[in-house]
Amino acid sequence: MADTNQQLLEGQFQTEANRSELEAKEESQDIAQEATEMEEVYYANQLAFQREQEAQATTALAKEGSSFGKASLFKYAIILLIFAIPNDIVDAIELTGFLVILSWLVSLFLSASQIIIMWFADSELKNVREHVGKVKQYQKTAAKTLTKTASRLAKFAPRNPITKVLIGACLEMIPLISIMPWSSICTVLAYMDERKTFKEARASSEELANISQQPVEVV
């Protein structure tokens, strides 16, 4: 009888121990699950914050890009009429054999004046290039959905109308070759470059504006 009671007590103690162990294990699992859920919430909040930051940055860049107008046709028309065409006419005087030295000096002055005016009159174009730089820098850390825009920007960022004018000025200084209207040609090419740059900057801004309204893909 005593042995039977002893066995019963031991059985009860074992049952209680197993129950306590099971409860402790369940409690540990609950704590681990709660910690996992909290971690998921934390990362979800972080992701939402990052998306919001990217959306704000994209919207700001798109708004800045949309503020750019068009290449100044008036500026290039003035340069063409006052400097480029007269410069080419002066070069044509060299064919007559008269006033060759004077025409060369006048051509040099007009070419230098044209370059100086182009240098100080392209402030808006410099802003466009700065904007392009900002977009490219931002897209290094942005989502994969912006990669297409970055590749488009990279194609026209190096374009520089002043380079065209400098080439024209150099050609104007070379005998015989200078009889061609290089100043007028290069001025027109410079205008076409600037117009294309402004056009593609606006296009990239519109694309950024569309992307800012779409959810960012999680990589």
VOPAGU-2260 file (C-alpha; in pm, 1 decimal, decimal comma):
REM VOPAGU-2260
SITE   aa  ch    i         X         Y         Z
SITE  MET   A    0       0,0       0,0       0,0
SITE  ALA   A    1     279,3     237,9      88,2
SITE  ASP   A    2     454,6     153,5    -237,6
SITE  THR   A    3     137,8     225,3    -431,8
SITE  ASN   A    4      96,5     569,0    -270,0
SITE  GLN   A    5     461,6     642,3    -339,5
SITE  GLN   A    6     417,5     558,2    -703,7
SITE  LEU   A    7     107,5     773,8    -724,6
SITE  LEU   A    8     290,2    1069,4    -571,3
SITE  GLU   A    9     583,0    1025,4    -804,9
SITE  GLY   A   10     343,9    1006,8   -1098,6
SITE  GLN   A   11     174,8    1330,2    -990,0
SITE  PHE   A   12     510,6    1502,9    -945,3
SITE  GLN   A   13     618,4    1385,8   -1292,0
SITE  THR   A   14     293,9    1506,7   -1442,6
SITE  GLU   A   15     330,2    1845,9   -1277,6
SITE  ALA   A   16     690,2    1870,8   -1398,4
SITE  ASN   A   17     591,3    1783,1   -1752,1
SITE  ARG   A   18     307,4    2034,6   -1739,2
SITE  SER   A   19     537,7    2308,9   -1609,7
SITE  GLU   A   20     794,3    2225,5   -1874,8
SITE  LEU   A   21     526,9    2236,9   -2146,7
SITE  GLU   A   22     391,1    2570,0   -2019,6
SITE  ALA   A   23     743,6    2713,4   -2007,2
SITE  LYS   A   24     805,9    2596,4   -2360,7
SITE  GLU   A   25     476,8    2746,7   -2483,2
SITE  GLU   A   26     554,1    3071,5   -2304,7
SITE  SER   A   27     898,8    3079,4   -2466,4
SITE  GLN   A   28     743,5    3020,9   -2806,3
SITE  ASP   A   29     491,5    3299,0   -2746,8
SITE  ILE   A   30     772,6    3537,3   -2650,4
SITE  ALA   A   31     972,8    3440,1   -2960,4
SITE  GLN   A   32     667,3    3484,8   -3182,3
SITE  GLU   A   33     591,7    3823,5   -3026,9
SITE  ALA   A   34     953,3    3931,1   -3081,2
SITE  THR   A   35     932,5    3818,7   -3444,7
SITE  GLU   A   36     610,0    4013,3   -3495,8
SITE  MET   A   37     764,8    4324,0   -3338,9
SITE  GLU   A   38    1067,2    4287,9   -3566,2
SITE  GLU   A   39     840,3    4256,6   -3868,9
SITE  VAL   A   40     650,3    4568,1   -3766,5
SITE  TYR   A   41     979,4    4754,4   -3718,8
SITE  TYR   A   42    1107,0    4662,9   -4063,8
SITE  ALA   A   43     768,6    4738,0   -4219,2
SITE  ASN   A   44     779,1    5086,6   -4064,6
SITE  GLN   A   45    1137,4    5131,5   -4186,4
SITE  LEU   A   46    1036,5    5030,0   -4537,3
SITE  ALA   A   47     738,8    5266,2   -4532,9
SITE  PHE   A   48     964,5    5549,2   -4416,5
SITE  GLN   A   49    1219,7    5477,9   -4689,4
SITE  ARG   A   50     946,2    5468,8   -4952,2
SITE  GLU   A   51     813,4    5800,8   -4829,0
SITE  GLN   A   52    1161,6    5954,3   -4842,1
SITE  GLU   A   53    1219,5    5824,7   -5194,6
SITE  ALA   A   54     879,5    5950,7   -5306,9
SITE  GLN   A   55     948,8    6297,7   -5166,9
SITE  ALA   A   56    1294,3    6310,8   -5327,4
SITE  THR   A   57    1157,3    6194,2   -5661,2
SITE  THR   A   58     873,9    6446,0   -5650,4
SITE  ALA   A   59    1113,4    6730,7   -5566,6
SITE  LEU   A   60    1345,9    6639,6   -5853,9
SITE  ALA   A   61    1054,5    6605,3   -6094,3
SITE  LYS   A   62     915,8    6944,0   -5989,5
SITE  GLU   A   63    1257,5    7108,2   -6032,4
SITE  GLY   A   64    1301,1    6955,0   -6377,2
SITE  SER   A   65     953,7    7059,4   -6492,1
SITE  SER   A   66    1038,5    7421,7   -6409,4
SITE  PHE   A   67    1291,8    7439,4   -6691,7
SITE  GLY   A   68    1165,6    7605,7   -7005,9
SITE  LYS   A   69    1304,2    7575,4   -7356,8
SITE  ALA   A   70    1634,7    7669,1   -7513,6
SITE  SER   A   71    1647,1    8043,4   -7582,6
SITE  LEU   A   72    1596,1    8089,1   -7956,5
SITE  PHE   A   73    1620,9    8465,2   -7905,6
SITE  LYS   A   74    1968,2    8434,0   -7749,8
SITE  TYR   A   75    2100,4    8224,9   -8036,2
SITE  ALA   A   76    1935,6    8448,9   -8296,5
SITE  ILE   A   77    2113,6    8752,8   -8149,7
SITE  ILE   A   78    2445,9    8565,7   -8142,1
SITE  LEU   A   79    2392,4    8448,1   -8499,5
SITE  LEU   A   80    2296,7    8789,0   -8639,0
SITE  ILE   A   81    2541,9    9008,5   -8446,4
SITE  PHE   A   82    2846,3    8781,9   -8422,2
SITE  ALA   A   83    2833,4    8463,0   -8629,1
SITE  ILE   A   84    2709,4    8591,0   -8964,8
SITE  PRO   A   85    2925,1    8910,4   -8956,8
SITE  ASN   A   86    3220,3    8689,8   -8862,8
SITE  ASP   A   87    3161,3    8469,8   -9166,9
SITE  ILE   A   88    3121,1    8779,1   -9389,3
SITE  VAL   A   89    3451,6    8915,9   -9262,1
SITE  ASP   A   90    3616,6    8583,2   -9344,1
SITE  ALA   A   91    3478,9    8606,2   -9696,2
SITE  ILE   A   92    3661,8    8938,3   -9739,9
SITE  GLU   A   93    3987,8    8745,3   -9722,8
SITE  LEU   A   94    3909,3    8597,9  -10064,6
SITE  THR   A   95    3936,0    8944,4  -10220,0
SITE  GLY   A   96    4292,1    8992,0  -10098,3
SITE  PHE   A   97    4213,2    9325,1   -9934,3
SITE  LEU   A   98    4232,5    9400,2   -9565,1
SITE  VAL   A   99    4331,4    9043,0   -9483,5
SITE  ILE   A  100    4498,1    9129,8   -9153,5
SITE  LEU   A  101    4214,0    9358,8   -9050,0
SITE  SER   A  102    3953,3    9095,3   -9133,7
SITE  TRP   A  103    4147,9    8836,6   -8933,6
SITE  LEU   A  104    4156,7    9065,7   -8629,4
SITE  VAL   A  105    3788,6    9147,5   -8659,4
SITE  SER   A  106    3709,1    8777,9   -8693,7
SITE  LEU   A  107    3915,2    8703,6   -8383,5
SITE  PHE   A  108    3730,1    8973,3   -8188,1
SITE  LEU   A  109    3388,1    8848,4   -8299,8
SITE  SER   A  110    3476,4    8487,8   -8219,0
SITE  ALA   A  111    3605,3    8582,2   -7874,2
SITE  SER   A  112    3295,4    8793,6   -7807,7
SITE  GLN   A  113    3071,7    8508,0   -7915,0
SITE  ILE   A  114    3245,5    8263,8   -7679,3
SITE  ILE   A  115    3228,5    8508,3   -7385,9
SITE  ILE   A  116    2857,9    8572,1   -7439,9
SITE  MET   A  117    2788,1    8200,2   -7466,0
SITE  TRP   A  118    2981,8    8140,7   -7145,1
SITE  PHE   A  119    2788,5    8398,8   -6940,6
SITE  ALA   A  120    2448,2    8338,2   -7103,5
SITE  ASP   A  121    2409,7    7969,0   -7029,4
SITE  SER   A  122    2319,4    7992,6   -6659,6
SITE  GLU   A  123    1990,3    7809,8   -6711,5
SITE  LEU   A  124    2168,1    7537,0   -6906,8
SITE  LYS   A  125    2410,0    7501,2   -6614,1
SITE  ASN   A  126    2109,2    7459,8   -6384,6
SITE  VAL   A  127    1976,8    7187,4   -6613,7
SITE  ARG   A  128    2310,1    7003,9   -6597,7
SITE  GLU   A  129    2315,7    7042,9   -6218,6
SITE  HIS   A  130    1964,6    6900,1   -6205,1
SITE  VAL   A  131    2077,9    6605,3   -6419,4
SITE  GLY   A  132    2364,5    6547,8   -6175,9
SITE  LYS   A  133    2122,8    6546,7   -5882,1
SITE  VAL   A  134    1898,4    6293,8   -6053,2
SITE  LYS   A  135    2190,7    6063,8   -6132,8
SITE  GLN   A  136    2322,3    6089,3   -5776,0
SITE  TYR   A  137    1979,5    6018,2   -5629,9
SITE  GLN   A  138    1928,0    5719,7   -5855,3
SITE  LYS   A  139    2240,5    5550,6   -5724,0
SITE  THR   A  140    2043,4    5474,7   -5406,8
SITE  ALA   A  141    1690,8    5469,4   -5549,8
SITE  ALA   A  142    1481,7    5171,0   -5649,0
SITE  LYS   A  143    1533,3    4960,4   -5962,5
SITE  THR   A  144    1234,3    5127,2   -6126,5
SITE  LEU   A  145    1440,7    5445,2   -6178,3
SITE  THR   A  146    1723,7    5276,4   -6367,4
SITE  LYS   A  147    1569,5    5346,6   -6705,6
SITE  THR   A  148    1567,5    5720,3   -6638,7
SITE  ALA   A  149    1929,5    5715,4   -6522,9
SITE  SER   A  150    2041,6    5553,4   -6848,6
SITE  ARG   A  151    1854,0    5818,0   -7047,5
SITE  LEU   A  152    2013,5    6101,7   -6852,4
SITE  ALA   A  153    2362,2    5959,8   -6898,9
SITE  LYS   A  154    2324,1    5989,5   -7274,6
SITE  PHE   A  155    2283,6    6366,1   -7287,1
SITE  ALA   A  156    2454,5    6492,7   -6969,3
SITE  PRO   A  157    2796,2    6553,6   -7138,6
SITE  ARG   A  158    2641,9    6766,8   -7417,0
SITE  ASN   A  159    2787,3    7120,2   -7417,2
SITE  PRO   A  160    2689,1    7390,0   -7672,2
SITE  ILE   A  161    2993,1    7603,8   -7583,6
SITE  THR   A  162    3213,0    7327,2   -7723,8
SITE  LYS   A  163    3047,9    7376,3   -8063,1
SITE  VAL   A  164    3119,5    7751,2   -8052,7
SITE  LEU   A  165    3482,0    7689,4   -7953,7
SITE  ILE   A  166    3525,2    7449,4   -8244,8
SITE  GLY   A  167    3380,3    7709,4   -8478,7
SITE  ALA   A  168    3613,1    7976,8   -8343,4
SITE  CYS   A  169    3914,3    7749,9   -8398,2
SITE  LEU   A  170    3808,3    7673,6   -8754,9
SITE  GLU   A  171    3767,1    8044,6   -8822,1
SITE  MET   A  172    4136,4    8096,7   -8745,1
SITE  ILE   A  173    4258,4    7844,2   -9004,1
SITE  PRO   A  174    4337,1    7992,2   -9347,8
SITE  LEU   A  175    4127,6    7865,9   -9641,5
SITE  ILE   A  176    3913,9    7652,9   -9411,5
SITE  SER   A  177    3780,3    7973,1   -9256,8
SITE  ILE   A  178    3602,2    8065,8   -9581,0
SITE  MET   A  179    3324,1    7830,7   -9474,7
SITE  PRO   A  180    3058,2    7988,6   -9248,5
SITE  TRP   A  181    3176,3    7792,6   -8943,8
SITE  SER   A  182    3052,6    8046,8   -8689,7
SITE  SER   A  183    2696,3    8030,9   -8821,5
SITE  ILE   A  184    2704,0    7651,5   -8855,2
SITE  CYS   A  185    2839,6    7595,1   -8504,5
SITE  THR   A  186    2594,7    7843,9   -8353,0
SITE  VAL   A  187    2303,7    7654,1   -8506,3
SITE  LEU   A  188    2450,1    7323,5   -8384,2
SITE  ALA   A  189    2493,9    7470,7   -8034,4
SITE  TYR   A  190    2129,4    7578,1   -8029,6
SITE  MET   A  191    2019,1    7229,9   -8139,1
SITE  ASP   A  192    2227,5    7074,0   -7859,8
SITE  GLU   A  193    2079,8    7301,5   -7594,7
SITE  ARG   A  194    1725,4    7249,7   -7723,2
SITE  LYS   A  195    1769,4    6871,6   -7709,8
SITE  THR   A  196    1913,8    6892,8   -7357,8
SITE  PHE   A  197    1616,5    7093,5   -7230,4
SITE  LYS   A  198    1371,3    6861,4   -7405,1
SITE  GLU   A  199    1521,9    6545,9   -7255,0
SITE  ALA   A  200    1546,1    6708,4   -6910,5
SITE  ARG   A  201    1171,7    6777,9   -6920,4
SITE  ALA   A  202    1104,5    6421,4   -7040,1
SITE  SER   A  203    1308,9    6274,5   -6754,4
SITE  SER   A  204    1122,7    6495,8   -6505,7
SITE  GLU   A  205     788,1    6371,8   -6635,5
SITE  GLU   A  206     908,7    6013,8   -6598,1
SITE  LEU   A  207    1022,8    6083,9   -6242,2
SITE  ALA   A  208     683,1    6236,5   -6166,1
SITE  ASN   A  209     509,8    5920,0   -6289,9
SITE  ILE   A  210     746,0    5698,6   -6089,7
SITE  SER   A  211     685,6    5899,6   -5771,8
SITE  GLN   A  212     317,6    5807,1   -5794,1
SITE  GLN   A  213     391,1    5435,0   -5819,9
SITE  PRO   A  214     488,7    5197,4   -5537,4
SITE  VAL   A  215     860,9    5132,7   -5514,8
SITE  GLU   A  216     962,9    4776,5   -5589,5
SITE  VAL   A  217    1124,9    4593,9   -5300,1
SITE  VAL   A  218    1454,5    4436,6   -5410,1
